[in-house]
Amino acid sequence: MFVPFLIMLREGLEAALIVSLIASYLKRTQRGRWIGVMWVGVLLAASLCLGLGIFINETTGEFPQREQELFEGIVAVVAVFILTWMVFWMRKVSRNVKVQLEQAVDNALARGNQHGWALIMMVFFAVAREGLESVFFLLAAFQQDVGIWPPVGAILGLATAVVLGFLLYWGGIRLNLGLFFKWTSLFILLVAAGLAAGAIRAFHEAGLWNLYQDVAFDLSNVLTTHSLTGTLLEGIFGYQEAPSVSEVFVWFFYLIPALVLFALPPRSGSQPSGVAP
């Protein structure tokens, strides 16, 4: 439940920041009449992501067991790439995203289209990017942790992000976004490492990967996945009490370079501004 909550909170907050920045800019430049048009793009993007997620989730349940494991592995790999890209993309563009959005709004409205289709499409693609990232991660998360709580966590995370977005727009709160994205990024890299190891496990169960399947270590007598702590670690980080050598290797092979790259100083001018506009 916690991982879907955090991911949807972060992704939802990114989308909420985009929408609030666009709305604030329209209002500040005396173009508030276009805010309703902006919301059309937001709703279209949300409908696309929701529909795609439901379609994939409903159709893949009919796969045979082997194909189901293969699909789970592929989704996990896609989720790892998306989560990694999300972390480093936000780290790179966080300071300049406001200027880029304002320029995109000016370009869209300068086309003289009275129906605002250019603005609708600009907002649609900006929000849909965040939504599609969430769809693939949630598919991977729901496959690893079945039951009602992961969807509940995702809904609560999205609802919290929406509330924070409105409060940011109205000026009710100011967040240290630099600190928020820094610590959530580190957490997401750990989650992605667990997904990478889970992908190798799924490929093995699908019959595609049979190398290095010896048990690397067995912690079942120390921290079993049937305990509360083990269950939480399994649901959050993909912990396994007796992982294979290949799972442990992939976990470290992903996480160590990712943490090293994250620890390197960002390029000049790419640091977050720290506080929400």
N, C-alpha and C positions, 0 to 999 in steps of 0.2 A: 504493500500500500504506500509506503513512504517514498519509494523510488518514483513510481508514476506521479505522486503528488509533487515531488520536487522538480521533476522534468517538466510537467505541465505548468508549474508555477513559473519556472524560468522561461520556457518557450512562450507561455501566455503573457508574461511580463514583457518580453521582447516585442511581441505583437502589440501589446497595449501601449508600449512606449512609441512604437511607430505610428499608431493611430492617434495618440494624444499629441505627438509632435506635429503631425499633419493638421489636425483640428486646430491646435493653437496657432499655427502659422496662418491658416486660412482666416481665423478670427482676427489675428493681429494685423493682417494686410487688408482688412475690410472686405474679405471674400467669404464671409460666414455662410452665405447662401449655398455654398458648395459642400457644406458639411454633410447634408443629407445625401448628396451624390457619393461622398466618400463612404458612407455607411452601406451603400449598395455594394461597393467593392468588397467591403468587409464581410457582409452576409453571403455573397457569392463564394468567397474563398472558404468561409466556414462550412458552407453547404457541400462544396466539393470535397473537402478533407473528411467530413463526417460520412458522406456517401461512399467515398473510396474505402475508408476504414471498415465500414459495415459490410461492403461488398466482399472485400478480401477475407475478412474474418468469417463470413458465412459460407463462402465457396470453398475455402481451403479445408474446412472440417470434413469434407467428403472425400479427401484424398486417402488412399491406402496408407498403412502405417509407414512403410519405407519412404514414400513420396512426402508424407507429412513431416518426417524427420528431416528430409532434404530441404523442404520449404522452410522449416524452422531454422536450419543452419544458414540458409541464404538470407533470410530476414535478419538474423542476428548479425551477419557480416555487414549488411546494408546499414543496420542500426549503428554498428561500431563506426563505420565511415561517417555517417551523418553526425553522430555525437562528437566525434573528433573534429570534424569540419566546423561544427557549431561553436565549439570552444575557441578554436584558433581564429575563426572569422570574427567573432565578437571581440576578441582581444585586439585584433588588428584595426577594426573600423569603428570601434566604440566612440572615439572622440569626434570623428568626422561624419557620423551617420546623420546628425541633425542637418548639417549643411547639404549633404547629398539628397536628403529627402526634400528639403526646401527647393533645391534646384529642379528636382524631378517634378514637384508640384507646379512650379513656374513653367516648365517646359510643356506639361500636360495642358495647362489652362491657356497657354499662349497659342494653341493650335486653332482657337476660334470655334471650337465645337460647342454649340450651345447646350447640347445634351450631356456634356461632360464625360463622354465615353473614354477619352484618354485618361482622365483622372480615375475613373472607375477601374480601368485595367491596371493603372499604376499601383493603386491600393490593393487590388486583387492579387497581383503577383507578389507584392511585398508581404502580405499577410499569408498567402497560400504557401510561400516558402517555409514560414515558421510552422504552419499547420501540417504540411507534408512531412517535415522532419519529425513532428510528434507522432504522426500516424505510424511510421515505420518503427519508431522506438516502442510505442505502446503495443504493437503487434508482437514484438520480441518479448516484451515484459509480460504480457498476458499469457504467452505460451509457456514461459518459465514459471509463472506463479498463477495458477488457475484459481477460480473462485470469484466472489463478489468484491473483495476488498481492493484489488488493483484498479478496477473501474471506478470504485468509490473514491480512491485516492486521486485518480486522474481528474475526476469531476471537481473534487474539492480544491485541487491545485489550480485548475482553470478558473474556478469561481473566485478564488483568492486573488489571482492575477487580474481579473476583470475589476474587482473592487479596488485594488491598488492602482490600476490604470486610471479609473475615474478620480480617485483621490489625488493622484499626481496631476491630472488635468485641471482639477478645480483648485489645486494649490493647498490641499488639506494636509499633505505630508511631503517630506523631502527625504529621499533615501540615498544612502551612500552606495550607489550602484557599482562603483569600482570594487568595493569590498564584497558586495553581494555576488557579482559575477566571478570574482577571483576564487572564493571558497566553493561556490557551486561548481565551478569549472574543475577544480581538483576532485571533487566528489564524483562528477560525471566521468572523469578519466578512469577512476576506480571501477565505476559501473561498467564502462565500456570494456575494460580488461576482463571482467567477469563474463560479459557477453561474448567476447572473442573466444575464451576458453569453452563456453557453452556451445559455440558454433562448431568447434572441433569435436565435441562430444556428440552433437547431433549428426555430423557427417559420418562419424564412426558408426552410429546406430543405423544410418542409412546405407552402410556398406561401402562408403566412398573413401574412408580413411581408416587404415588398420595398422599404421606404424606407431611404435612406441606406446603401446597400450598397457604396459606393465604399470602396476600401482606405484606411484611416486612415494607416497607415504599414507599411513592410515591413522587418522585421528578420531576414529569412532569411539575409542575408550576415553578420549579427552574432551572432544567437542562434537557430539553427534548432531546430525541435522534433524533429529527427532526432538532435541531440546529446544527451549524457547530461544536461546541465544543463537544456536545453530540454524534454526529456522529463519530468524531475522537476517543472519549473515547470508544465508542462501538466497533469500528473496531480494536482498539489497545488492550484494556483490557477487552472487553466483557461487558462493562457497560450497565445496564438496568435501566430505570427510575423508574420502579415499580417491583423489583424482589420479588420472593417468599421467604418465610422464609428458605426453604431448600437450595435455591441458595446462600443466604447470609451465612448460616451456612457452606456450603461446601467451599465457598470462604475463610472464616477465618480458617476453619479446615485444609485446605491445606497450606495457606500462612504463618500462624504464626509459625508452626513447621519448615517449610522450611527456613524461615528467621532466626530462632533461630539456626538451624544447620549450616546455611551459615555463621552466625556471630561467631560461635565457631572457635577458632584457629585451622588451619589445622595441620595434623600430621607433625612431624619434617621431613624436606627434601622434602615436597610436594609443597612448594611455587613456583610460577612461577619464572623463571629466570629474567623476567622483560623486556628484550630486545630480539628481534628476533635474532637467531643465524646468 
